[in-house]
Amino acid sequence: MMGDYFFLNGEILPASQAKLNITDLALLRGFGIFDFLRTYNKKPFLIDRYLNRFYNSAVHVGLQIPYGKEKMKEIINSLLDINKIFEAGIRMVLTGGYTSNGYTPGEPNIFILIEKINFPTEENYSNGIKLYFYEHQRELSFIKSINYLSPISLRNKIKEADAYDVLYHFNGKIREVSRSNFFMVKDNKILTPDTDILLGITRASVIQLAEKYYQVEGREVRIEELWEADEAFMTGTTKKVLPVIRIGDHSIGNSVPGTVTKHLMELYSEFENNTYF
């Protein structure tokens, strides 16, 4: 569910009035970047880290965000106040702007949406989830592009497989979940892919928490290693730490959330409660 008010190019508008011209490159070519964060106890959670990534993504695609980071914080807080969603998702989008020839960017359009968060269910956290397995490599994987053609086009196959989401692999290596990062555990050692993926904000926090108790290694992870894993889990802004018990036709470990995964779920919950904004 989206909020009743959005921000668009300098104005907070009723959702029905927030509109873009069809010549925007986001529509014509899928050219644009975004980032997504959420609130915790009604306040934007780790907002500085998400803003840094948003600005870095803009630099990599040659776009200019028209506001400084402090101004962006002011806009976001104003939107949260007017929309009155208790715990909200905050979606920041920067487009290629209106193009004169269908290819060359114009002045970027920027908009911010406030939306209700759909967290995994308690059953998902307690019993773990299944992932659909698919060969794919995201283009410009180190930024948050608006291009989600692959996972959205796979939505029916994911549903038919009774899976929660899709895990990408490419050239025999594990990559990432469509909107999350992936981890596996073997003999109490945690492995996570670190090549050709988005290095997530939640991923970084979980690694930092895990390193106090376990050996954590970021590197290329082969598919064969995954089938021998004792545990697996995914991390993301709205997923937190979510156990994975099955990938395609393969069960992971004993097909139940493992002890390391459960420990990290607890650690991340404590991290949320104790993080200063």
N, C-alpha and C positions, 0 to 999 in steps of 0.2 A: 504494500500500500504506500503510495506516494503522499507527501505532505500537501497541504492546501496552497502553500506559497513557495515559489522558487526565486532564485537570483539569476538575472540575465543581463549581462553587459551594463552593470552599474545600477540596476534597479531590482528591488524586491517586488515581485508581481504575483497576483493570483495565478495558480497553475494554468488555468484556462487561457490566460493572456500571454504566457511565456512561449514565444514562437520564433522559429528561424526560417529564413528564406530557403527554398529548395536548391539554390545554387551553392550552398555551403559544401565544401569539400568533404566534410564528414558524411554527407549523404551521397555525393557523387563518386567519391573514391575511398571512403572509409578512412580518411586521413584526420587523425586527432588523437589526443591522449587523455587519460583520466587518472584519478586516484580515488580511493574509497577508504574512509575510516569510520569509526563508530564512537558513540558515547559510552561512558561508564559512569554510573551515578549522575547522569544528566550532563556530564562534561565531556568534551572531545578528548578521546583517549590517545595519548602519544602523538598529539597533533603536529608537533615540530618535525617528527620523523616522517610523517606522511606528506607534509608540505615540502620537505626537502626532496623527497622522491618525485613529487609532482613537478617541481621546478627543474629537477634534473632531466626528467622525461621530456619536458618542453625544449630544453637546450639540445638534446640529442636529435630531435626532429626539426630543429630550426624555427621554433615558434617562441613568441614572447608573451609571457603572462603580464597583463596590464597593471597588476597590483602587487605591492610588496606583501611579504608574509604576514606582517602585523595587521595590515588592512584585510587580508583574507581571514584572519582570525576574527576580526570584528564582524565581518559579513556573516561568517558561519554562526557566531553566537547570536546575532540578530535573527537569523533564520530559525535557529533552534527555539528561541523565545517565542516567535510568532506562530510556529507550527505546533508547538505543545505536544510533541511525541515524546513519551517518557524516556525510552531508550531508542536512539535513532541511528540510522546509517547516513553518512554524509558523502555525496558523490560529486566530485569536482571534475568538470569536463572542459577541455580546451580544444576547439575545432580548427580546421585549416582556414576557415573564413570563406567569404563569398568570392568565388573565382570568376574571372572574366572569360576564361577559355576552357573551363572544365578540367584544368590540371594545375595551374599556378595558384599557390595560396594567396589569400588576401589578408585583411586584418583579422586576426583570430576572434572568434566569438567565445565567450566564457560563460558557463552557467553552473550553478550549484543546486543540487536536488537534496531534499531531506526526505528520507523514507523509513518505513518501519523495517526493522531487522528480522529476518527469518533465520533463527539459529537452528542447528540440528536438534532433534528431539532428545528427550531423556533416554529413550530406547536406543537411539543412535550412539549416544555416549556409553551406555551400559553394555550394549551387545556388540558394538562395532558395525562398520558398514562395508559394502562391497563396491569395488571400482571396476568400471569397464576399461579394457586394455586396448590401446589404439596407437598405431605408429604415426607420429606427427612431431614436427619441430616448429615452434612458434617463430615467426619473423620478428627481429628486434626483441628478442625474449627478455632482455635486461630492462625494458621499460614497460609501462602499462599503456598499451595501445587500446583503442576502442574496437579493434578488429577481433571479434569472437566468432568468426564464421564457422570454424571447425566444431567447437563444442555445441553450439546452438544447432548446427545442422545434424549433429549426432544425437540430439535429444530423444528421438524416438527409439533408436537402438539402445541407448542407455536405459530408457524406461523398460523396454522389452527384456533387457537382461536383468531387470530388478536391481540395478546398480544406483548408487548415490551420485556418482560423478565419473569422470573419465581420467585415467592416468595415462600420460603420454610416454612413449618410448621412441627412440630413434637410433638407428644403426647399432642395435644391440645394447643401448644404454638407457637407463631410466632417466626421465626428465622431471616432469611436474604434473600435478593435477591441474585441471583447467583454470581454477581460481585459487589454488593453494600450493603449498610446498609439501614434499614427501620425505619421509624418514623410514628407515628400517632398523631393526635391532637384531644383532647376532651375538650370542654369548656375552650379553650385557654391554656390548659395544654398539654405539649409535652411528649409523652411516646416513649421509644425506647428499644427494646430487648437488654439485656446485657449478656445473658447466651448462651454458645455454639455457638458463632458467632465469626467472625473476627472483632476486634475493629478497624475500618477503620480510616485512617488519616483524610479524609474529615469529617467523622462522628465526630471526636474529635473537629475539628475546628468549625463545625456547632453548637455543643453543647455549646462550649465556647461563641460563638456569641449569641446564643439563651438565655443563662442564664442571660443576661443583661436585658431582656425584659419579659421573661416567666419563669414559673416553668417547669423545665425539670427533668424527672424521668427515670432513667435507671433501668429496672427490667424485669422479665418475663411478657410477654403480652399474654393474652389468646385470642383465636380466637373470642370468643363472644364479647370481648371488641372492636376488630377491626371492627365488623359489626356495632357498634354504634359510630364509629369515625366520627368527623366532617370533618377532612382532613387527608390526608396521603401524604408522599413524601419519596423519596429515595435519598441517597447521595453516591457519589463515585468520584474517581479521574477524570474520563471523563464524569460523569453525573452532577457533582456539586450538586445543589439542584433541583431535578426533581419531579414535582407534579404527584401523583398517584390518579386517579379518579375512577378506577374500578379494582376489584380483582376477577377473576373468574366470577361468575354470580352476584356478589354483587357490587352495586354502593357505592362509598364513599361520604358521605355528600350530597351535591347538584350536584355531578358529574362535578364539575368545580374546578380548583385550588382555594384553600381557602386563606383568608387574611394573616394568619400566614405563610403559605407556601410562598406566594409572598413576604412577608416581609423578610423572611430568604433568599430567592433568591437574593434580593437586598443587604442584609447584606453580603452575601458571595461574591458577585461581588465587593463590596467595599473592602472586606478583600483581595481579589486577587490584586486589584489595589494598595493597601497600604502595602503589605507584602514585607519586605526587604529580599533579597536573600543572 
